[in-house]
């Protein structure tokens, strides 16, 4: 049932869906559909290294903190986020597959880059109330499996748990608005599922 894997490198594309927590005040990116590319190289035994770039196309709430609680969301704005990261992968079967299947765990980190277009709805808010995702550290922990359809082509499924930080606009720290315990930012989680097609050599 075991087959040795001769190829050491792989390159491919993937598609998927991310669902993200949006934070205490609900202005964070919600995730969305994504597309990306990954490159991997086998290191030693069960360990391998990979680089991942992905683009997440979604939306976020536009929130006006000056309004009454329950009526602060005034609309939706597009949210486009690019992530760049490096991961270390541990494959349970090492440099082999079991019935052409190889389950794995990996973890990594990188950065997020906000590439969202400007939203006219944000212009309604005071400058100190506008949310700006900017750049953030991006940490991931994931698991999945590869299925070696042929010697060269592989299908891969991933489930990814990730964390990123969303900064709090300064207007939310205004004591006259009655908010209590407002920090300068908060870490939020996201769950992602992806399917990839890889070429090995």
C-alpha positions in Angstrom: 0.0 0.0 0.0 3.0 2.4 0.3 4.6 4.2 -2.6 7.9 6.1 -2.4 7.7 9.7 -3.7 10.6 10.5 -6.0 9.7 14.1 -6.8 10.9 16.8 -4.3 9.2 20.0 -5.6 5.6 21.0 -6.3 3.9 24.1 -7.7 0.2 24.7 -8.0 -2.9 26.8 -7.6 -5.9 26.6 -5.2 -9.3 28.0 -4.6 -11.4 28.1 -1.4 -13.5 30.0 1.0 -12.6 31.9 4.2 -15.0 32.8 7.0 -13.5 35.3 9.5 -14.5 36.7 12.9 -15.2 40.5 12.6 -14.3 41.7 16.1 -16.1 43.4 19.0 -17.4 46.3 16.9 -18.1 44.2 13.8 -16.0 46.2 11.3 -13.4 43.5 10.5 -13.1 41.7 7.1 -15.6 38.8 6.9 -13.4 36.7 4.6 -14.8 35.6 1.3 -13.8 33.6 -1.8 -10.1 33.2 -2.4 -7.6 32.1 -5.0 -3.9 31.5 -4.5 -0.7 29.8 -5.5 1.8 27.6 -3.5 5.3 26.3 -4.0 6.7 23.4 -1.9 10.0 21.6 -1.6 10.7 18.5 0.4 13.5 18.9 3.0 14.3 15.8 5.1 12.1 12.9 6.0 8.6 14.1 6.8 9.5 17.8 6.7 8.9 20.2 3.8 8.8 23.9 3.3 6.3 25.9 1.3 5.4 29.4 0.3 1.8 30.5 -0.1 0.3 33.7 -1.7 -3.5 34.1 -1.7 -6.0 36.8 -2.5 -9.3 37.0 -0.5 -12.2 38.8 -2.1 -15.0 39.7 0.4 -16.7 42.5 2.2 -16.8 44.2 5.6 -19.4 46.2 7.6 -19.1 50.0 7.6 -19.8 51.0 11.2 -20.6 54.4 12.6 -19.7 54.4 16.4 -21.6 57.7 16.9 -25.0 55.9 16.4 -27.0 54.0 18.9 -26.1 50.4 19.7 -27.9 48.0 17.3 -28.0 50.6 14.5 -24.3 51.3 13.9 -23.8 49.2 10.7 -24.7 51.6 7.9 -23.7 49.4 4.9 -21.1 47.1 3.3 -17.8 47.9 1.7 -15.6 45.6 -0.5 -12.7 44.0 1.3 -9.7 42.6 -0.7 -6.8 41.1 1.3 -3.5 39.6 0.0 -1.6 37.3 2.3 2.0 36.1 1.9 3.4 33.4 4.2 5.9 30.6 4.7 4.9 27.3 6.2 6.7 24.2 7.6 4.8 21.0 6.8 5.0 17.6 8.5 3.7 14.7 6.4 2.5 11.7 8.4 3.8 9.1 5.9 7.1 10.9 5.2 8.4 10.7 1.6 5.8 8.0 0.9 2.1 7.8 0.3 -0.4 5.2 1.6 -2.8 4.1 -1.1 -1.8 7.3 -2.9 -2.8 9.5 0.1 -0.5 11.5 2.4 -2.1 13.4 5.4 -0.2 16.3 6.8 -0.1 19.1 9.4 1.6 22.5 8.8 2.1 25.8 10.5 3.5 29.1 9.4 3.3 32.9 9.4 3.5 35.9 7.2 1.8 39.2 6.5 -1.5 40.5 5.2 -1.8 43.4 2.8 -5.0 45.4 2.4 -5.7 46.0 -1.3 -9.3 47.0 -0.9 -10.7 49.7 -3.3 -11.9 53.0 -1.8 -15.5 53.0 -0.5 -17.7 56.0 -0.8 -19.6 54.9 2.3 -16.5 55.4 4.4 -16.6 59.1 3.5 -19.8 59.4 5.5 -17.8 58.7 8.7 -15.5 61.0 10.6 -11.8 60.4 9.8 -11.2 59.0 13.3 -14.0 56.5 12.9 -12.9 54.9 9.6 -11.5 51.4 9.8 -8.3 50.7 8.0 -7.0 47.1 7.9 -3.5 48.0 6.7 -0.9 45.3 7.2 -0.8 42.7 9.9 1.0 39.5 11.0 -0.8 36.4 9.7 -0.4 33.1 11.6 -1.7 29.8 10.4 -2.2 26.2 11.6 -3.6 23.7 9.2 -4.1 20.1 8.3 -5.2 18.1 5.2 -4.2 15.5 2.8 -2.7 15.0 -0.7 -3.9 12.5 -3.2 -1.3 11.5 -5.8 -3.5 11.1 -8.9 -0.4 10.4 -11.1 3.3 10.7 -10.7 3.2 14.3 -11.7 -0.2 15.6 -10.6 -1.6 15.9 -7.1 -4.9 17.0 -5.6 -4.7 18.6 -2.1 -7.3 19.6 0.4 -6.6 21.9 3.3 -8.4 23.2 6.4 -6.7 26.3 7.8 -7.1 28.0 11.2 -5.6 31.5 11.1 -5.2 34.7 13.1 -4.7 38.3 12.2 -5.0 41.6 14.0 -7.5 44.4 13.3 -6.6 47.8 14.5 -9.2 49.9 16.4 -10.0 53.3 14.9 -9.1 56.1 17.4 -12.7 57.3 17.5 -13.8 54.2 19.4 -11.7 55.3 22.4 -13.7 58.5 22.8 -15.0 58.4 26.5 -18.0 60.4 25.6 -19.4 57.5 23.5 -19.5 55.2 26.5 -17.3 52.4 25.2 -15.4 50.6 28.0 -12.2 48.7 27.8 -11.4 49.6 24.2 -7.9 48.3 23.1 -5.8 49.6 20.2 -6.5 46.4 18.3 -7.7 42.8 18.7 -6.7 39.4 17.3 -9.5 37.6 15.4 -9.6 34.1 13.9 -10.6 32.7 10.5 -11.4 29.3 9.1 -10.5 28.4 5.5 -11.1 25.4 3.3 -9.2 25.1 0.0 -8.7 22.6 -2.9 -5.4 22.7 -4.9 -4.1 21.2 -8.1 -0.3 20.6 -7.9 2.4 19.7 -10.5 5.4 17.8 -9.0 8.9 17.3 -10.4 
